[in-house]
Amino acid sequence: NRHNSVDAKLHAGSITDISLNGVCILIPRDVHSEMSVDQDKSNFEIIFTLPNEKRPIHLMCESQRIADSKEFIHVGASFVDADFHSYKALQTYLM
């Protein structure tokens, strides 16, 4: 996370739902044990690419809901900050 002094770590996850307001991410349980998104209102950055886009999308998120399943952690998060290019690319993709 570039907004605090904690070292950032990249973890693999899958986006299962996305809108202009937020995202739902599926994180494998074995990866979750290394993460600090254990409670609501945790801030984290996601980086991903959209189909037909070469530049990665960078969005700051705040977790709103965490749900466990046997193999995955489901994280529902709202967007709290984005650079202009990233948000514009997401908006164009969703429209």
N, CA, C and O atoms as CSV, one atom per row, in Angstrom:
chain,resi,resn,atom,element,x,y,z
A,1,ASN,N,N,0.853,-1.178,0.000
A,1,ASN,CA,C,0.000,0.000,0.000
A,1,ASN,C,C,0.888,1.226,0.000
A,1,ASN,O,O,1.699,1.400,0.909
A,2,ARG,N,N,0.753,2.064,-0.985
A,2,ARG,CA,C,1.637,3.213,-1.105
A,2,ARG,C,C,1.220,4.368,-0.217
A,2,ARG,O,O,1.936,5.368,-0.155
A,3,HIS,N,N,0.090,4.277,0.476
A,3,HIS,CA,C,-0.410,5.376,1.290
A,3,HIS,C,C,-0.071,5.250,2.768
A,3,HIS,O,O,-0.516,6.069,3.572
A,4,ASN,N,N,0.705,4.245,3.138
A,4,ASN,CA,C,1.155,4.160,4.518
A,4,ASN,C,C,2.545,3.553,4.557
A,4,ASN,O,O,3.111,3.261,3.504
A,5,SER,N,N,3.101,3.358,5.718
A,5,SER,CA,C,4.477,2.903,5.828
A,5,SER,C,C,4.624,1.384,5.764
A,5,SER,O,O,5.746,0.881,5.806
A,6,VAL,N,N,3.541,0.655,5.665
A,6,VAL,CA,C,3.603,-0.802,5.581
A,6,VAL,C,C,4.063,-1.196,4.181
A,6,VAL,O,O,3.585,-0.652,3.185
A,7,ASP,N,N,4.998,-2.148,4.113
A,7,ASP,CA,C,5.484,-2.600,2.816
A,7,ASP,C,C,4.353,-3.253,2.032
A,7,ASP,O,O,3.553,-4.013,2.578
A,8,ALA,N,N,4.306,-2.940,0.734
A,8,ALA,CA,C,3.281,-3.509,-0.132
A,8,ALA,C,C,3.695,-4.902,-0.575
A,8,ALA,O,O,4.877,-5.169,-0.791
A,9,LYS,N,N,2.721,-5.784,-0.709
A,9,LYS,CA,C,2.945,-7.113,-1.238
A,9,LYS,C,C,1.893,-7.367,-2.304
A,9,LYS,O,O,0.730,-6.996,-2.147
A,10,LEU,N,N,2.310,-7.998,-3.377
A,10,LEU,CA,C,1.374,-8.343,-4.429
A,10,LEU,C,C,0.812,-9.732,-4.159
A,10,LEU,O,O,1.559,-10.664,-3.861
A,11,HIS,N,N,-0.485,-9.861,-4.264
A,11,HIS,CA,C,-1.169,-11.130,-4.073
A,11,HIS,C,C,-2.114,-11.349,-5.240
A,11,HIS,O,O,-2.708,-10.405,-5.759
A,12,ALA,N,N,-2.244,-12.583,-5.642
A,12,ALA,CA,C,-3.156,-12.914,-6.727
A,12,ALA,C,C,-4.570,-13.062,-6.194
A,12,ALA,O,O,-4.791,-13.627,-5.123
A,13,GLY,N,N,-5.515,-12.551,-6.952
A,13,GLY,CA,C,-6.929,-12.688,-6.643
A,13,GLY,C,C,-7.704,-12.569,-7.933
A,13,GLY,O,O,-7.138,-12.245,-8.977
A,14,SER,N,N,-8.985,-12.827,-7.867
A,14,SER,CA,C,-9.839,-12.720,-9.042
A,14,SER,C,C,-10.945,-11.719,-8.776
A,14,SER,O,O,-11.583,-11.753,-7.723
A,15,ILE,N,N,-11.173,-10.827,-9.728
A,15,ILE,CA,C,-12.288,-9.895,-9.636
A,15,ILE,C,C,-13.532,-10.626,-10.120
A,15,ILE,O,O,-13.582,-11.083,-11.262
A,16,THR,N,N,-14.534,-10.736,-9.257
A,16,THR,CA,C,-15.754,-11.439,-9.632
A,16,THR,C,C,-16.879,-10.482,-10.003
A,16,THR,O,O,-17.842,-10.883,-10.656
A,17,ASP,N,N,-16.768,-9.219,-9.592
A,17,ASP,CA,C,-17.779,-8.210,-9.916
A,17,ASP,C,C,-17.108,-6.847,-9.817
A,17,ASP,O,O,-16.294,-6.603,-8.926
A,18,ILE,N,N,-17.464,-5.955,-10.754
A,18,ILE,CA,C,-16.877,-4.619,-10.726
A,18,ILE,C,C,-17.892,-3.612,-11.232
A,18,ILE,O,O,-18.664,-3.897,-12.148
A,19,SER,N,N,-17.884,-2.431,-10.629
A,19,SER,CA,C,-18.735,-1.327,-11.059
A,19,SER,C,C,-17.931,-0.049,-10.904
A,19,SER,O,O,-16.758,-0.099,-10.534
A,20,LEU,N,N,-18.539,1.090,-11.179
A,20,LEU,CA,C,-17.850,2.360,-10.994
A,20,LEU,C,C,-17.668,2.692,-9.511
A,20,LEU,O,O,-16.854,3.546,-9.161
A,21,ASN,N,N,-18.415,2.026,-8.653
A,21,ASN,CA,C,-18.339,2.300,-7.214
A,21,ASN,C,C,-17.438,1.356,-6.443
A,21,ASN,O,O,-16.902,1.722,-5.397
A,22,GLY,N,N,-17.265,0.135,-6.953
A,22,GLY,CA,C,-16.495,-0.816,-6.175
A,22,GLY,C,C,-16.275,-2.132,-6.879
A,22,GLY,O,O,-16.544,-2.285,-8.070
A,23,VAL,N,N,-15.776,-3.081,-6.101
A,23,VAL,CA,C,-15.326,-4.346,-6.662
A,23,VAL,C,C,-15.541,-5.465,-5.648
A,23,VAL,O,O,-15.541,-5.230,-4.439
A,24,CYS,N,N,-15.721,-6.674,-6.148
A,24,CYS,CA,C,-15.740,-7.869,-5.315
A,24,CYS,C,C,-14.561,-8.727,-5.774
A,24,CYS,O,O,-14.429,-9.039,-6.958
A,25,ILE,N,N,-13.716,-9.097,-4.829
A,25,ILE,CA,C,-12.498,-9.841,-5.140
A,25,ILE,C,C,-12.537,-11.184,-4.417
A,25,ILE,O,O,-12.931,-11.267,-3.253
A,26,LEU,N,N,-12.126,-12.218,-5.115
A,26,LEU,CA,C,-12.038,-13.570,-4.575
A,26,LEU,C,C,-10.552,-13.853,-4.337
A,26,LEU,O,O,-9.760,-13.853,-5.280
A,27,ILE,N,N,-10.177,-14.092,-3.087
A,27,ILE,CA,C,-8.781,-14.315,-2.724
A,27,ILE,C,C,-8.635,-15.738,-2.198
A,27,ILE,O,O,-9.350,-16.132,-1.276
A,28,PRO,N,N,-7.713,-16.515,-2.775
A,28,PRO,CA,C,-7.511,-17.873,-2.261
A,28,PRO,C,C,-7.139,-17.836,-0.777
A,28,PRO,O,O,-6.371,-16.976,-0.346
A,29,ARG,N,N,-7.681,-18.759,-0.010
A,29,ARG,CA,C,-7.473,-18.769,1.443
A,29,ARG,C,C,-5.986,-18.843,1.807
A,29,ARG,O,O,-5.577,-18.214,2.783
A,30,ASP,N,N,-5.168,-19.585,1.062
A,30,ASP,CA,C,-3.749,-19.689,1.404
A,30,ASP,C,C,-3.025,-18.351,1.227
A,30,ASP,O,O,-2.049,-18.092,1.932
A,31,VAL,N,N,-3.469,-17.507,0.318
A,31,VAL,CA,C,-2.891,-16.168,0.142
A,31,VAL,C,C,-3.380,-15.244,1.249
A,31,VAL,O,O,-2.622,-14.410,1.744
A,32,HIS,N,N,-4.640,-15.388,1.639
A,32,HIS,CA,C,-5.238,-14.504,2.645
A,32,HIS,C,C,-4.474,-14.525,3.960
A,32,HIS,O,O,-4.443,-13.518,4.667
A,33,SER,N,N,-3.858,-15.650,4.303
A,33,SER,CA,C,-3.151,-15.735,5.579
A,33,SER,C,C,-1.999,-14.743,5.665
A,33,SER,O,O,-1.553,-14.404,6.761
A,34,GLU,N,N,-1.511,-14.272,4.508
A,34,GLU,CA,C,-0.420,-13.302,4.484
A,34,GLU,C,C,-0.929,-11.866,4.383
A,34,GLU,O,O,-0.130,-10.930,4.439
A,35,MET,N,N,-2.218,-11.675,4.237
A,35,MET,CA,C,-2.772,-10.347,4.015
A,35,MET,C,C,-3.298,-9.737,5.297
A,35,MET,O,O,-3.519,-10.426,6.293
A,36,SER,N,N,-3.495,-8.421,5.250
A,36,SER,CA,C,-4.017,-7.720,6.420
A,36,SER,C,C,-5.444,-7.232,6.206
A,36,SER,O,O,-5.925,-6.401,6.976
A,37,VAL,N,N,-6.132,-7.727,5.181
A,37,VAL,CA,C,-7.519,-7.339,4.943
A,37,VAL,C,C,-8.410,-8.285,5.733
A,37,VAL,O,O,-9.142,-9.092,5.161
A,38,ASP,N,N,-8.337,-8.174,7.052
A,38,ASP,CA,C,-9.070,-9.080,7.923
A,38,ASP,C,C,-10.324,-8.457,8.506
A,38,ASP,O,O,-11.091,-9.131,9.194
A,39,GLN,N,N,-10.537,-7.199,8.244
A,39,GLN,CA,C,-11.686,-6.527,8.836
A,39,GLN,C,C,-12.194,-5.457,7.881
A,39,GLN,O,O,-11.502,-5.051,6.947
A,40,ASP,N,N,-13.402,-5.015,8.135
A,40,ASP,CA,C,-13.952,-3.945,7.321
A,40,ASP,C,C,-13.119,-2.680,7.490
A,40,ASP,O,O,-12.468,-2.473,8.514
A,41,LYS,N,N,-13.157,-1.855,6.477
A,41,LYS,CA,C,-12.486,-0.552,6.464
A,41,LYS,C,C,-10.966,-0.640,6.376
A,41,LYS,O,O,-10.275,0.275,6.823
A,42,SER,N,N,-10.430,-1.721,5.811
A,42,SER,CA,C,-9.004,-1.807,5.524
A,42,SER,C,C,-8.775,-1.230,4.132
A,42,SER,O,O,-9.528,-1.537,3.207
A,43,ASN,N,N,-7.754,-0.403,3.970
A,43,ASN,CA,C,-7.433,0.159,2.665
A,43,ASN,C,C,-6.376,-0.688,1.974
A,43,ASN,O,O,-5.437,-1.172,2.606
A,44,PHE,N,N,-6.542,-0.861,0.663
A,44,PHE,CA,C,-5.575,-1.612,-0.128
A,44,PHE,C,C,-5.682,-1.164,-1.576
A,44,PHE,O,O,-6.685,-0.575,-1.980
A,45,GLU,N,N,-4.653,-1.442,-2.348
A,45,GLU,CA,C,-4.632,-1.077,-3.762
A,45,GLU,C,C,-4.802,-2.329,-4.602
A,45,GLU,O,O,-4.242,-3.381,-4.293
A,46,ILE,N,N,-5.584,-2.206,-5.671
A,46,ILE,CA,C,-5.676,-3.298,-6.634
A,46,ILE,C,C,-5.082,-2.814,-7.955
A,46,ILE,O,O,-5.208,-1.646,-8.322
A,47,ILE,N,N,-4.441,-3.731,-8.650
A,47,ILE,CA,C,-3.856,-3.447,-9.952
A,47,ILE,C,C,-4.310,-4.565,-10.881
A,47,ILE,O,O,-4.136,-5.745,-10.579
A,48,PHE,N,N,-4.897,-4.182,-12.018
A,48,PHE,CA,C,-5.382,-5.175,-12.971
A,48,PHE,C,C,-5.411,-4.555,-14.365
A,48,PHE,O,O,-5.248,-3.344,-14.514
A,49,THR,N,N,-5.613,-5.373,-15.365
A,49,THR,CA,C,-5.763,-4.869,-16.728
A,49,THR,C,C,-7.154,-5.206,-17.230
A,49,THR,O,O,-7.747,-6.216,-16.851
A,50,LEU,N,N,-7.652,-4.345,-18.081
A,50,LEU,CA,C,-8.937,-4.558,-18.735
A,50,LEU,C,C,-8.695,-5.136,-20.119
A,50,LEU,O,O,-7.631,-4.919,-20.698
A,51,PRO,N,N,-9.664,-5.869,-20.663
A,51,PRO,CA,C,-9.506,-6.368,-22.032
A,51,PRO,C,C,-9.241,-5.199,-22.988
A,51,PRO,O,O,-9.870,-4.146,-22.891
A,52,ASN,N,N,-8.316,-5.401,-23.893
A,52,ASN,CA,C,-7.945,-4.410,-24.915
A,52,ASN,C,C,-7.288,-3.156,-24.349
A,52,ASN,O,O,-7.175,-2.157,-25.059
A,53,GLU,N,N,-6.856,-3.180,-23.104
A,53,GLU,CA,C,-6.122,-2.058,-22.495
A,53,GLU,C,C,-4.701,-2.511,-22.216
A,53,GLU,O,O,-4.489,-3.603,-21.688
A,54,LYS,N,N,-3.735,-1.689,-22.564
A,54,LYS,CA,C,-2.338,-2.050,-22.311
A,54,LYS,C,C,-1.856,-1.556,-20.957
A,54,LYS,O,O,-1.048,-2.220,-20.307
A,55,ARG,N,N,-2.343,-0.395,-20.523
A,55,ARG,CA,C,-1.910,0.158,-19.248
A,55,ARG,C,C,-2.680,-0.478,-18.095
A,55,ARG,O,O,-3.895,-0.654,-18.186
A,56,PRO,N,N,-1.992,-0.822,-17.020
A,56,PRO,CA,C,-2.696,-1.388,-15.867
A,56,PRO,C,C,-3.558,-0.330,-15.167
A,56,PRO,O,O,-3.253,0.862,-15.197
A,57,ILE,N,N,-4.616,-0.788,-14.551
A,57,ILE,CA,C,-5.527,0.053,-13.782
A,57,ILE,C,C,-5.098,-0.018,-12.312
A,57,ILE,O,O,-4.898,-1.104,-11.768
A,58,HIS,N,N,-4.959,1.147,-11.679
A,58,HIS,CA,C,-4.591,1.228,-10.264
A,58,HIS,C,C,-5.746,1.894,-9.514
A,58,HIS,O,O,-6.110,3.028,-9.825
A,59,LEU,N,N,-6.316,1.207,-8.541
A,59,LEU,CA,C,-7.422,1.767,-7.766
A,59,LEU,C,C,-7.206,1.499,-6.278
A,59,LEU,O,O,-6.882,0.379,-5.883
A,60,MET,N,N,-7.383,2.518,-5.468
A,60,MET,CA,C,-7.348,2.349,-4.021
A,60,MET,C,C,-8.750,1.955,-3.562
A,60,MET,O,O,-9.745,2.530,-4.002
A,61,CYS,N,N,-8.813,0.979,-2.683
A,61,CYS,CA,C,-10.091,0.449,-2.213
A,61,CYS,C,C,-10.147,0.472,-0.692
A,61,CYS,O,O,-9.127,0.518,-0.004
A,62,GLU,N,N,-11.379,0.439,-0.196
A,62,GLU,CA,C,-11.621,0.276,1.232
A,62,GLU,C,C,-12.568,-0.903,1.384
A,62,GLU,O,O,-13.674,-0.893,0.844
A,63,SER,N,N,-12.131,-1.921,2.122
A,63,SER,CA,C,-12.981,-3.101,2.284
A,63,SER,C,C,-14.252,-2.724,3.037
A,63,SER,O,O,-14.214,-1.980,4.018
A,64,GLN,N,N,-15.369,-3.247,2.564
A,64,GLN,CA,C,-16.677,-2.991,3.170
A,64,GLN,C,C,-17.281,-4.250,3.771
A,64,GLN,O,O,-18.028,-4.194,4.748
A,65,ARG,N,N,-16.944,-5.396,3.166
A,65,ARG,CA,C,-17.523,-6.661,3.634
A,65,ARG,C,C,-16.548,-7.788,3.335
A,65,ARG,O,O,-16.016,-7.886,2.229
A,66,ILE,N,N,-16.318,-8.635,4.326
A,66,ILE,CA,C,-15.453,-9.796,4.182
A,66,ILE,C,C,-16.297,-11.031,4.475
A,66,ILE,O,O,-16.980,-11.091,5.497
A,67,ALA,N,N,-16.253,-12.015,3.581
A,67,ALA,CA,C,-16.996,-13.257,3.785
A,67,ALA,C,C,-16.068,-14.442,3.510
A,67,ALA,O,O,-15.299,-14.433,2.550
A,68,ASP,N,N,-16.153,-15.436,4.349
A,68,ASP,CA,C,-15.321,-16.630,4.204
A,68,ASP,C,C,-16.083,-17.740,3.507
A,68,ASP,O,O,-17.295,-17.885,3.672
A,69,SER,N,N,-15.355,-18.518,2.728
A,69,SER,CA,C,-15.859,-19.796,2.245
A,69,SER,C,C,-14.738,-20.806,2.461
A,69,SER,O,O,-13.678,-20.440,2.969
A,70,LYS,N,N,-14.941,-22.044,2.096
A,70,LYS,CA,C,-13.959,-23.078,2.396
A,70,LYS,C,C,-12.595,-22.798,1.765
A,70,LYS,O,O,-11.564,-22.998,2.406
A,71,GLU,N,N,-12.583,-22.334,0.510
A,71,GLU,CA,C,-11.320,-22.148,-0.203
A,71,GLU,C,C,-10.951,-20.692,-0.443
A,71,GLU,O,O,-9.808,-20.394,-0.791
A,72,PHE,N,N,-11.905,-19.778,-0.262
A,72,PHE,CA,C,-11.680,-18.388,-0.634
A,72,PHE,C,C,-12.169,-17.401,0.423
A,72,PHE,O,O,-13.011,-17.721,1.262
A,73,ILE,N,N,-11.617,-16.200,0.357
A,73,ILE,CA,C,-12.117,-15.052,1.094
A,73,ILE,C,C,-12.733,-14.126,0.059
A,73,ILE,O,O,-12.092,-13.811,-0.943
A,74,HIS,N,N,-13.951,-13.689,0.280
A,74,HIS,CA,C,-14.636,-12.756,-0.621
A,74,HIS,C,C,-14.529,-11.374,0.016
A,74,HIS,O,O,-14.959,-11.173,1.152
A,75,VAL,N,N,-13.956,-10.423,-0.719
A,75,VAL,CA,C,-13.803,-9.069,-0.210
A,75,VAL,C,C,-14.606,-8.132,-1.093
A,75,VAL,O,O,-14.335,-8.004,-2.287
A,76,GLY,N,N,-15.596,-7.476,-0.499
A,76,GLY,CA,C,-16.345,-6.429,-1.179
A,76,GLY,C,C,-15.754,-5.094,-0.775
A,76,GLY,O,O,-15.636,-4.802,0.415
A,77,ALA,N,N,-15.380,-4.280,-1.750
A,77,ALA,CA,C,-14.693,-3.025,-1.429
A,77,ALA,C,C,-15.211,-1.895,-2.305
A,77,ALA,O,O,-15.624,-2.102,-3.446
A,78,SER,N,N,-15.175,-0.698,-1.740
A,78,SER,CA,C,-15.531,0.493,-2.509
A,78,SER,C,C,-14.249,1.190,-2.939
A,78,SER,O,O,-13.217,1.079,-2.278
A,79,PHE,N,N,-14.326,1.914,-4.061
A,79,PHE,CA,C,-13.175,2.678,-4.531
A,79,PHE,C,C,-13.085,3.970,-3.742
A,79,PHE,O,O,-14.083,4.668,-3.567
A,80,VAL,N,N,-11.893,4.289,-3.266
A,80,VAL,CA,C,-11.704,5.519,-2.507
A,80,VAL,C,C,-10.774,6.494,-3.218
A,80,VAL,O,O,-10.762,7.682,-2.895
A,81,ASP,N,N,-9.994,6.007,-4.184
A,81,ASP,CA,C,-9.094,6.887,-4.907
A,81,ASP,C,C,-8.652,6.185,-6.180
A,81,ASP,O,O,-8.468,4.969,-6.198
A,82,ALA,N,N,-8.484,6.957,-7.240
A,82,ALA,CA,C,-8.000,6.412,-8.504
A,82,ALA,C,C,-7.360,7.535,-9.292
A,82,ALA,O,O,-7.787,8.688,-9.226
A,83,ASP,N,N,-6.315,7.174,-10.047
A,83,ASP,CA,C,-5.783,8.197,-10.928
A,83,ASP,C,C,-6.765,8.385,-12.083
A,83,ASP,O,O,-7.575,7.502,-12.366
A,84,PHE,N,N,-6.689,9.523,-12.736
A,84,PHE,CA,C,-7.671,9.887,-13.764
A,84,PHE,C,C,-7.729,8.841,-14.870
A,84,PHE,O,O,-8.819,8.422,-15.259
A,85,HIS,N,N,-6.577,8.409,-15.386
A,85,HIS,CA,C,-6.556,7.439,-16.477
A,85,HIS,C,C,-7.248,6.141,-16.080
A,85,HIS,O,O,-8.044,5.596,-16.846
A,86,SER,N,N,-6.945,5.649,-14.884
A,86,SER,CA,C,-7.526,4.384,-14.438
A,86,SER,C,C,-9.041,4.470,-14.336
A,86,SER,O,O,-9.749,3.581,-14.811
A,87,TYR,N,N,-9.540,5.528,-13.721
A,87,TYR,CA,C,-10.988,5.644,-13.557
A,87,TYR,C,C,-11.673,5.854,-14.906
A,87,TYR,O,O,-12.747,5.303,-15.147
A,88,LYS,N,N,-11.061,6.647,-15.784
A,88,LYS,CA,C,-11.640,6.887,-17.118
A,88,LYS,C,C,-11.676,5.587,-17.921
A,88,LYS,O,O,-12.668,5.304,-18.593
A,89,ALA,N,N,-10.609,4.798,-17.859
A,89,ALA,CA,C,-10.577,3.519,-18.575
A,89,ALA,C,C,-11.640,2.568,-18.037
A,89,ALA,O,O,-12.300,1.874,-18.811
A,90,LEU,N,N,-11.810,2.530,-16.722
A,90,LEU,CA,C,-12.841,1.681,-16.120
A,90,LEU,C,C,-14.226,2.156,-16.554
A,90,LEU,O,O,-15.080,1.342,-16.906
A,91,GLN,N,N,-14.446,3.450,-16.531
A,91,GLN,CA,C,-15.733,4.012,-16.941
A,91,GLN,C,C,-16.042,3.668,-18.390
A,91,GLN,O,O,-17.170,3.287,-18.706
A,92,THR,N,N,-15.063,3.794,-19.272
A,92,THR,CA,C,-15.253,3.475,-20.684
A,92,THR,C,C,-15.555,1.990,-20.864
A,92,THR,O,O,-16.422,1.625,-21.658
A,93,TYR,N,N,-14.849,1.138,-20.136
A,93,TYR,CA,C,-15.065,-0.308,-20.225
A,93,TYR,C,C,-16.459,-0.700,-19.766
A,93,TYR,O,O,-17.081,-1.575,-20.370
A,94,LEU,N,N,-16.967,-0.067,-18.700
A,94,LEU,CA,C,-18.266,-0.441,-18.125
A,94,LEU,C,C,-19.458,0.148,-18.869
A,94,LEU,O,O,-20.582,-0.329,-18.713
A,95,MET,N,N,-19.227,1.164,-19.666
A,95,MET,CA,C,-20.344,1.810,-20.363
A,95,MET,C,C,-20.734,1.081,-21.619
A,95,MET,O,O,-21.657,1.502,-22.315
